[in-house]
Amino acid sequence: MTPLLFPAIDLLEGRAVRLHKGDRKTARVYSEDPAAQARAFVQQGASVVHVVDLDAAFGGARQLSLIAAIARAAAPALVQVGGGIRDLASAQATLDAGAQRVIFGTAMIERPALAGEAVAKFGPDRVACGIDIKDGRAATRGWTEARGPAAPDLARELSGLGVRWMVVTAVARDGTLEGFDLLLLRAVSEAAPDCRLIASGGAGELSHLRVLAAAGLSTLAGAIAGTALYENRFSVREGQRALDGPC
């Protein structure tokens, strides 16, 4: 399984932004037109796009019309969407808007059975769970609280419920460009060996992607990059080649 590079588009007030360690006050705008940004990523070689609705994650209105525009602009790339998806109805609405995969966060930590219900309703390839770790615990409510279980325990429970996709983020590294938390990723991979892991938080240069690809994580299915792409530290194609490993 060759891991894929997932360019990130985080939505806040209709724009594509990046946060530092998940802090809303640090939001930096990188595009006034998220749909055009998605199209650009695909033109640069992306076959998948990672979208987070920060407004919904922080308790605001969901941006379904913008998600729909992104899905149209990114076609035929797969678009996965997280942020504020806290029940089956909101998951269905997101899929109806054009997302091919939805990511549950807070809701499945508060009620893990929801993840199993979503897998049963939508299928295992259309559902992912976000394991966002802050101070050693799973973070919720837009990463403002960290009261959930430890990453391996949560991964093991979700795997037992049929979840097959996990997006694992080290909150302390998100937006820092300091590299991935390999210890965290390895702990999740070992706890849920039947799942596909998407690494998130810290991609800052090509060497980080190369180290991740060479880390021996048998479940690694992809890596998310945001700030590094927006700041032209590497391109989508360069990032994908780094994940491809030695030729």
C-alpha positions in Angstrom: 0.0 0.0 0.0 1.6 3.3 -1.1 0.6 6.1 1.1 -1.1 9.2 -0.5 -0.4 12.8 0.1 -3.6 14.6 1.4 -3.4 18.4 0.8 -5.4 20.1 3.6 -8.1 22.7 3.2 -9.3 24.0 6.6 -12.4 26.2 6.3 -13.1 29.1 8.5 -15.6 31.9 7.6 -15.6 30.9 4.0 -11.8 30.9 3.5 -9.0 28.4 3.6 -6.9 28.9 6.7 -4.2 27.2 8.8 -4.1 27.2 12.6 -1.1 26.8 14.9 -1.6 23.8 17.3 -5.4 24.1 16.7 -5.8 27.6 18.2 -8.5 29.5 16.4 -6.8 32.8 17.3 -3.8 31.9 15.2 -5.8 31.5 12.0 -3.9 32.6 8.9 -5.7 33.0 5.6 -4.1 31.3 2.6 -7.0 31.4 0.1 -10.2 33.4 -0.2 -11.5 30.7 -2.6 -11.3 27.2 -1.1 -12.8 25.6 -4.2 -10.2 27.1 -6.4 -7.6 25.9 -4.0 -8.9 22.4 -4.2 -8.8 22.5 -8.0 -5.2 23.8 -7.9 -4.2 20.9 -5.6 -5.7 18.4 -8.0 -4.1 20.1 -11.0 -0.8 19.7 -9.1 -1.3 16.0 -8.9 -3.4 15.3 -5.8 -5.8 12.4 -6.0 -7.2 13.0 -2.5 -8.1 16.2 -0.5 -8.6 16.6 3.2 -11.2 19.2 4.3 -12.0 20.4 7.8 -15.0 22.6 8.6 -13.5 24.6 11.4 -16.7 26.6 11.9 -18.7 23.5 12.6 -15.9 22.0 14.7 -16.0 25.1 16.9 -19.8 24.8 17.2 -20.9 27.1 14.4 -22.9 26.6 11.3 -21.8 23.9 8.9 -20.5 24.9 5.5 -22.2 22.4 3.3 -22.5 24.6 0.2 -18.8 25.3 0.3 -18.0 21.6 0.8 -20.2 20.9 -2.3 -18.2 23.5 -4.3 -14.9 22.0 -3.2 -16.1 18.5 -4.1 -17.1 19.6 -7.6 -13.8 21.5 -8.1 -11.7 18.6 -6.9 -13.4 15.9 -9.0 -12.3 13.2 -9.7 -10.1 13.3 -6.5 -11.5 11.8 -3.4 -12.6 14.4 -0.8 -12.8 13.5 2.8 -14.4 15.9 5.3 -14.3 16.3 9.0 -15.3 19.0 11.5 -18.6 19.1 13.4 -19.9 15.7 12.1 -21.6 14.5 15.3 -24.4 12.3 14.2 -25.5 10.1 11.2 -27.7 12.9 9.8 -24.8 15.4 9.5 -22.6 12.6 8.1 -25.3 11.9 5.5 -25.6 15.6 4.6 -21.9 15.8 4.1 -21.8 12.8 1.8 -24.8 14.2 -0.1 -22.8 17.4 -0.6 -20.2 15.4 -2.5 -17.7 14.1 0.1 -16.6 10.5 -0.4 -15.6 10.0 3.2 -16.6 11.6 6.5 -14.5 11.9 9.6 -16.0 11.7 13.1 -14.3 13.3 16.0 -15.9 14.5 19.2 -19.1 12.5 18.8 -17.5 9.1 18.5 -15.2 9.8 21.5 -18.3 10.7 23.6 -20.2 7.8 22.2 -18.0 5.2 20.4 -20.9 3.1 19.3 -21.7 5.9 16.8 -18.7 5.0 14.8 -19.9 1.4 14.4 -23.4 2.7 13.4 -21.8 4.9 10.8 -19.8 2.1 9.3 -22.9 -0.1 9.2 -24.9 2.6 7.4 -22.3 4.1 5.0 -19.7 1.4 4.6 -16.2 1.1 6.0 -14.5 3.1 3.2 -16.8 6.1 3.7 -16.2 6.5 7.4 -13.0 7.6 9.2 -12.4 8.6 12.8 -10.1 11.3 13.9 -7.7 10.5 16.8 -6.6 13.9 17.8 -4.1 13.7 20.7 -3.4 16.6 23.0 -1.5 16.2 26.3 -1.7 12.5 25.9 -5.5 12.3 25.6 -8.0 12.4 22.8 -9.1 16.0 22.2 -12.6 17.1 21.4 -14.7 20.3 20.7 -12.4 21.7 18.1 -9.4 20.6 20.2 -10.4 22.8 23.1 -10.8 19.9 25.5 -8.5 16.9 26.1 -10.5 14.4 28.2 -10.8 11.4 26.0 -8.9 8.1 26.2 -5.3 7.5 25.3 -4.6 7.0 21.6 -4.0 3.2 21.6 -7.1 2.5 23.7 -9.3 4.6 21.5 -7.9 3.0 18.3 -8.4 -0.5 19.7 -12.0 0.2 20.6 -12.8 1.8 17.2 -11.2 -1.0 15.3 -13.4 -3.5 17.2 -16.4 -1.5 16.1 -15.5 -1.9 12.4 -13.7 1.4 11.8 -11.1 0.9 9.1 -9.8 4.5 8.5 -8.2 6.7 11.2 -6.8 10.2 10.9 -4.2 10.6 13.6 -3.1 14.0 14.6 -0.6 15.2 17.2 -2.2 18.5 18.1 1.0 19.9 19.5 2.7 19.5 16.1 -0.2 20.7 13.9 0.9 23.7 11.9 4.4 23.7 13.5 6.3 22.2 10.5 8.3 20.2 13.0 7.7 16.7 11.7 5.3 13.8 12.6 4.9 12.2 16.0 6.2 8.8 15.0 5.7 7.3 18.5 2.0 8.3 18.5 1.6 6.9 15.0 3.3 3.6 15.8 1.2 3.2 19.0 -2.0 3.6 17.0 -0.8 1.3 14.2 0.1 -1.5 16.6 -3.2 -1.1 18.5 -5.3 -1.2 15.3 -3.4 -3.4 12.8 -6.5 -3.9 10.6 -7.0 -0.1 10.0 -5.6 2.3 7.5 -3.8 5.2 9.2 -3.6 8.8 7.8 -0.8 10.8 9.6 -1.4 14.4 10.4 0.4 17.2 12.2 3.8 18.5 11.5 4.6 18.0 7.9 7.1 20.7 7.1 9.6 19.4 4.6 10.2 16.5 2.3 12.5 14.8 4.8 9.5 14.5 7.2 7.5 12.6 4.6 10.5 10.4 3.7 11.1 9.5 7.4 7.4 8.7 7.8 7.4 6.5 4.7 10.4 4.6 6.0 9.1 4.2 9.5 7.8 0.7 8.9 4.2 1.6 9.7 2.4 -1.3 8.0 -1.0 0.5 8.2 0.1 3.9 6.8 -2.3 5.0 4.0 -1.5 8.6 3.8 -0.1 11.9 5.2 -1.8 15.3 5.5 0.1 18.4 4.5 -1.1 21.9 4.8 1.1 24.9 5.8 4.1 23.4 4.0 2.2 23.3 0.7 0.7 26.8 1.1 4.2 28.2 1.8 5.7 26.4 -1.1 8.1 24.3 1.0 7.3 21.5 -1.4 4.8 20.7 -4.1 2.1 18.1 -4.1 4.0 16.0 -6.6 7.2 16.3 -4.6 5.4 15.3 -1.5 3.9 12.3 -3.2 7.2 11.2 -4.5 8.7 11.4 -1.0 5.9 9.1 0.3 6.5 6.8 -2.6 9.9 6.0 -1.1 13.1 5.1 -3.0 12.7 4.4 -6.7 
